[in-house]
Amino acid sequence: MNRPTGPRWRLRWLLTAHTVSATGNTATLIALPLYVYATTGSPALLGVLGAAAVAPVVVGGVFGGVLVDRFGYRRTSVVSDAVGAVTIGAVPLLAATTGLPFAVLIALVVATGLLDTPGQAARHAMLPELADEAGVPLERATGWMDAAERAARLLGAPAAGGLVAAVGAPVVLVLDAATFVVAAVLVAVTVPALARATTAGATEEAGGWRGYRRDLAEGLVFVRRDRLLRAIVAMIVLTNAFDAAWSSVVLPLHAARSLGGGGALGLLVGVFGAGAVVGAVVFGAVGARFSRRSVFAVAFLLAGAPRFLVLAAQPSLAVLLVVLGLAGVAAGALNPILGAAQLERVPAAARARVAGVVGAGAWAGMPLGTLAAGLWLDRGSLTTLLLVLGGAYLLVTLLPFVAPAWRELDRPGDDRGSGAPERSLPADGGPR
């Protein structure tokens, strides 16, 4: 019988902490836009808020990945959540005492985002060792982690939306800060420091600014020289920009104007999250039997454009819930596929720095997406914006069906395959 500190329990505690931390992020996603719109009434400021939330995530991903590899995965995860607890907790504290100017709110959001991507990258980087120790296939572990994150949306979004409607956004943000504290304590107490073994070599080598620049360059060059990773970044940077406009501006604004506010917004985000949990769990259970590329291409096609095109028709809440639930099921398979493929291709000692580069590249278009959507909706039509974004999303998600680089998403030698060989870091910065 496994003890609570046994190999499988260590993996379970990591997944639990990731779920709790992601629940806090989901509560922030619901509470902050509604707070800003309620206090300012400006769609443009919603766009500014969304851009301010994403831009530091991009910076933290690029420059923080090296620090994660050097600082240690567990320690980075704990510090990231601890900082989130302080910065998010400061929002309701200042609002209730000295006042909260919009510029100060933006500064706190930026501070939160700087460590968010390194914290998530650190938890993902712990998966291979913990999964191997527990005897769990990596694809199943990545599926579980994505399901945990999706479950946070399922639980956190409706709860946050209902609480915002009942007691206001500041109270929700207090609870949000508490979730970060819980996540930090869980990782600190229950997850071992075994991942330090994969980074010890990098830590012991020449440090300082020169070593940091070398490690950062290695991560950047690795991504540039890997055809599949380049394709992933190029595609996701566009779709994430569309999704950021959707989640940070379009859906909160539509909910506030047409669906009654926080309750409906939380329900919609939660239903999408519920569908994604189902999709991630199903893929984790049976996904290894099918071609990764085929599943990914079909799932992305169904998860993206339909949401935008259906909302453009101004459907009822019930119809929108069905569409988002089905889109969530399709979306649930995406991150486990990308996560497993990336972890297979990247050397253990460079996981966080490469993940940071890929993540930051994928997030790079999100500030522009949220800001452009907010500025457009200050004067333009929501329906027009939805049709443009939905059409663009459809075109982009056709790429995995036809672009040669995406063939590498499948394991070599078989559509189901036996795993891609781990690659070493490039020795120089020359072209591939």
KASULWO-V81122 format. One record per backbone hydrogen bond with DSSP energy under -1.0 kcal/mol. CO is the residue of the C=O (numbers start at 1). NH is the residue of the N-H. E is the energy in kcal/mol with one decimal. If there is no record, write none. Layout:
co:CO nh:NH e:E
co:CO nh:NH e:E
This chain:
co:3 nh:6 e:-2.4
co:6 nh:10 e:-2.2
co:7 nh:11 e:-1.6
co:8 nh:12 e:-2.2
co:9 nh:13 e:-2.8
co:10 nh:14 e:-1.9
co:11 nh:15 e:-2.2
co:12 nh:16 e:-2.4
co:13 nh:17 e:-2.7
co:14 nh:18 e:-2.4
co:15 nh:19 e:-2.1
co:16 nh:20 e:-2.4
co:17 nh:21 e:-2.6
co:18 nh:22 e:-2.5
co:19 nh:23 e:-2.0
co:20 nh:24 e:-1.7
co:21 nh:25 e:-1.9
co:22 nh:26 e:-2.3
co:23 nh:27 e:-2.3
co:24 nh:28 e:-2.1
co:25 nh:29 e:-2.2
co:26 nh:30 e:-1.7
co:27 nh:31 e:-3.1
co:28 nh:32 e:-2.1
co:30 nh:34 e:-1.2
co:31 nh:35 e:-2.5
co:32 nh:36 e:-2.7
co:33 nh:37 e:-2.7
co:34 nh:38 e:-2.3
co:35 nh:39 e:-1.9
co:36 nh:40 e:-2.1
co:37 nh:41 e:-1.7
co:42 nh:46 e:-1.1
co:43 nh:47 e:-1.8
co:44 nh:48 e:-2.0
co:45 nh:49 e:-2.6
co:46 nh:50 e:-2.5
co:47 nh:51 e:-2.5
co:48 nh:52 e:-2.6
co:49 nh:53 e:-1.8
co:50 nh:54 e:-1.4
co:51 nh:55 e:-2.8
co:54 nh:58 e:-1.7
co:55 nh:59 e:-2.0
co:56 nh:60 e:-3.1
co:57 nh:61 e:-2.0
co:58 nh:62 e:-2.1
co:59 nh:63 e:-2.4
co:60 nh:64 e:-1.7
co:64 nh:68 e:-2.2
co:65 nh:69 e:-2.2
co:66 nh:70 e:-1.8
co:67 nh:71 e:-3.8
co:68 nh:72 e:-2.3
co:72 nh:76 e:-2.1
co:73 nh:77 e:-2.3
co:74 nh:78 e:-2.2
co:75 nh:79 e:-2.6
co:76 nh:80 e:-2.7
co:77 nh:81 e:-2.0
co:78 nh:82 e:-2.3
co:79 nh:83 e:-2.6
co:80 nh:84 e:-2.1
co:81 nh:85 e:-2.1
co:82 nh:86 e:-1.7
co:83 nh:87 e:-2.7
co:84 nh:88 e:-2.3
co:85 nh:89 e:-1.6
co:86 nh:90 e:-1.4
co:89 nh:93 e:-1.3
co:90 nh:94 e:-2.6
co:91 nh:95 e:-2.3
co:92 nh:96 e:-1.8
co:94 nh:99 e:-3.1
co:101 nh:105 e:-2.1
co:102 nh:106 e:-2.3
co:103 nh:107 e:-2.0
co:104 nh:108 e:-2.2
co:105 nh:109 e:-2.2
co:106 nh:110 e:-2.5
co:107 nh:111 e:-2.2
co:108 nh:112 e:-2.0
co:109 nh:113 e:-2.2
co:110 nh:114 e:-1.7
co:115 nh:119 e:-1.9
co:116 nh:120 e:-2.2
co:117 nh:121 e:-3.0
co:118 nh:122 e:-2.3
co:119 nh:123 e:-1.7
co:120 nh:124 e:-2.3
co:121 nh:125 e:-2.4
co:122 nh:126 e:-1.0
co:124 nh:127 e:-1.4
co:126 nh:130 e:-2.0
co:127 nh:131 e:-3.5
co:128 nh:132 e:-2.4
co:129 nh:133 e:-2.6
co:130 nh:134 e:-1.8
co:131 nh:136 e:-3.0
co:137 nh:141 e:-2.2
co:138 nh:142 e:-2.9
co:139 nh:143 e:-2.2
co:140 nh:144 e:-2.5
co:141 nh:145 e:-2.5
co:142 nh:146 e:-2.5
co:143 nh:147 e:-2.5
co:144 nh:148 e:-2.5
co:145 nh:149 e:-2.2
co:146 nh:150 e:-2.7
co:147 nh:151 e:-2.8
co:148 nh:152 e:-1.4
co:149 nh:153 e:-1.1
co:150 nh:154 e:-2.1
co:151 nh:155 e:-2.7
co:152 nh:156 e:-3.4
co:153 nh:157 e:-1.7
co:155 nh:159 e:-1.1
co:156 nh:160 e:-3.0
co:157 nh:161 e:-3.0
co:158 nh:162 e:-2.7
co:159 nh:163 e:-2.4
co:160 nh:164 e:-2.7
co:161 nh:165 e:-2.1
co:162 nh:166 e:-1.8
co:163 nh:167 e:-3.7
co:163 nh:168 e:-1.1
co:168 nh:172 e:-1.2
co:169 nh:173 e:-2.1
co:170 nh:174 e:-1.5
co:171 nh:175 e:-1.9
co:172 nh:176 e:-2.2
co:173 nh:177 e:-2.2
co:174 nh:178 e:-1.6
co:175 nh:179 e:-1.6
co:176 nh:180 e:-1.4
co:177 nh:181 e:-1.5
co:178 nh:182 e:-2.2
co:179 nh:183 e:-2.4
co:180 nh:184 e:-2.3
co:181 nh:185 e:-2.3
co:182 nh:186 e:-2.5
co:183 nh:187 e:-2.0
co:184 nh:188 e:-2.2
co:185 nh:189 e:-2.2
co:186 nh:190 e:-2.5
co:187 nh:191 e:-1.5
co:193 nh:196 e:-2.0
co:194 nh:197 e:-1.8
co:195 nh:198 e:-1.2
co:196 nh:200 e:-1.0
co:199 nh:203 e:-2.2
co:200 nh:204 e:-2.5
co:201 nh:205 e:-1.3
co:207 nh:211 e:-1.4
co:208 nh:212 e:-2.4
co:209 nh:213 e:-2.7
co:210 nh:214 e:-2.2
co:211 nh:215 e:-2.5
co:212 nh:216 e:-2.7
co:213 nh:217 e:-2.6
co:214 nh:218 e:-2.2
co:215 nh:219 e:-2.0
co:216 nh:220 e:-2.1
co:217 nh:221 e:-3.0
co:218 nh:222 e:-2.4
co:219 nh:223 e:-1.9
co:220 nh:224 e:-2.3
co:221 nh:225 e:-2.3
co:226 nh:230 e:-2.2
co:227 nh:231 e:-2.1
co:228 nh:232 e:-2.7
co:229 nh:233 e:-2.4
co:230 nh:234 e:-2.6
co:231 nh:235 e:-2.2
co:232 nh:236 e:-2.8
co:233 nh:237 e:-2.3
co:235 nh:239 e:-2.0
co:236 nh:240 e:-2.9
co:238 nh:242 e:-1.9
co:239 nh:243 e:-2.7
co:240 nh:244 e:-2.6
co:241 nh:245 e:-1.9
co:242 nh:246 e:-2.0
co:243 nh:247 e:-3.0
co:244 nh:248 e:-2.5
co:245 nh:249 e:-1.3
co:245 nh:250 e:-3.1
co:246 nh:251 e:-3.2
co:249 nh:253 e:-2.3
co:250 nh:254 e:-2.7
co:251 nh:255 e:-2.7
co:252 nh:256 e:-2.3
co:253 nh:257 e:-2.5
co:254 nh:258 e:-2.9
co:255 nh:259 e:-1.2
co:255 nh:261 e:-2.5
co:261 nh:265 e:-2.1
co:262 nh:266 e:-2.9
co:263 nh:267 e:-2.0
co:264 nh:268 e:-2.5
co:265 nh:269 e:-2.5
co:266 nh:270 e:-2.3
co:267 nh:271 e:-2.4
co:268 nh:272 e:-2.1
co:269 nh:273 e:-2.3
co:270 nh:274 e:-2.5
co:271 nh:275 e:-2.5
co:272 nh:276 e:-2.2
co:273 nh:277 e:-2.2
co:274 nh:278 e:-2.1
co:275 nh:279 e:-2.6
co:276 nh:280 e:-2.8
co:277 nh:281 e:-2.6
co:278 nh:282 e:-2.6
co:279 nh:283 e:-2.4
co:280 nh:284 e:-2.5
co:281 nh:285 e:-1.7
co:282 nh:286 e:-2.4
co:283 nh:287 e:-3.0
co:286 nh:289 e:-1.9
co:287 nh:290 e:-1.7
co:291 nh:295 e:-2.2
co:292 nh:296 e:-3.0
co:293 nh:297 e:-2.8
co:294 nh:298 e:-2.2
co:295 nh:299 e:-2.6
co:296 nh:300 e:-2.6
co:297 nh:301 e:-1.8
co:298 nh:302 e:-1.8
co:299 nh:303 e:-2.1
co:300 nh:304 e:-1.5
co:304 nh:307 e:-1.1
co:305 nh:309 e:-2.1
co:306 nh:310 e:-2.4
co:307 nh:311 e:-2.1
co:308 nh:312 e:-1.6
co:310 nh:313 e:-1.3
co:311 nh:314 e:-2.0
co:316 nh:320 e:-2.3
co:317 nh:321 e:-2.3
co:318 nh:322 e:-1.8
co:319 nh:323 e:-2.4
co:320 nh:324 e:-2.5
co:321 nh:325 e:-2.2
co:322 nh:326 e:-2.2
co:323 nh:327 e:-2.5
co:324 nh:328 e:-2.3
co:325 nh:329 e:-1.7
co:326 nh:330 e:-1.8
co:327 nh:331 e:-2.4
co:328 nh:332 e:-1.7
co:330 nh:333 e:-1.2
co:331 nh:334 e:-1.4
co:333 nh:337 e:-1.3
co:334 nh:338 e:-2.3
co:335 nh:339 e:-3.1
co:336 nh:340 e:-2.4
co:337 nh:341 e:-2.3
co:338 nh:342 e:-2.3
co:339 nh:343 e:-2.4
co:340 nh:344 e:-1.9
co:341 nh:345 e:-1.2
co:342 nh:346 e:-1.3
co:345 nh:423 e:-1.1
co:347 nh:350 e:-1.8
co:348 nh:351 e:-1.2
co:350 nh:354 e:-2.4
co:351 nh:355 e:-2.9
co:352 nh:356 e:-2.6
co:353 nh:357 e:-1.9
co:354 nh:358 e:-2.8
co:355 nh:359 e:-3.0
co:356 nh:360 e:-2.7
co:357 nh:361 e:-2.6
co:358 nh:362 e:-2.5
co:359 nh:363 e:-1.8
co:363 nh:366 e:-1.7
co:365 nh:369 e:-2.3
co:366 nh:370 e:-2.6
co:367 nh:371 e:-2.5
co:368 nh:372 e:-2.7
co:369 nh:373 e:-2.0
co:370 nh:374 e:-2.4
co:371 nh:375 e:-2.4
co:372 nh:376 e:-2.5
co:373 nh:377 e:-2.5
co:376 nh:379 e:-1.4
co:376 nh:380 e:-4.5
co:381 nh:385 e:-1.8
co:382 nh:386 e:-2.4
co:383 nh:387 e:-2.2
co:384 nh:388 e:-2.3
co:385 nh:389 e:-2.6
co:386 nh:390 e:-2.7
co:387 nh:391 e:-2.3
co:388 nh:392 e:-2.3
co:389 nh:393 e:-2.5
co:390 nh:394 e:-2.1
co:391 nh:395 e:-1.9
co:392 nh:396 e:-2.2
co:393 nh:397 e:-2.3
co:395 nh:398 e:-1.1
co:396 nh:399 e:-1.6
co:398 nh:401 e:-1.2
co:399 nh:402 e:-1.5
co:399 nh:403 e:-3.1
co:403 nh:406 e:-1.2
co:404 nh:407 e:-2.0
co:405 nh:408 e:-1.4
co:406 nh:409 e:-1.6
co:407 nh:410 e:-1.2
co:411 nh:414 e:-1.2
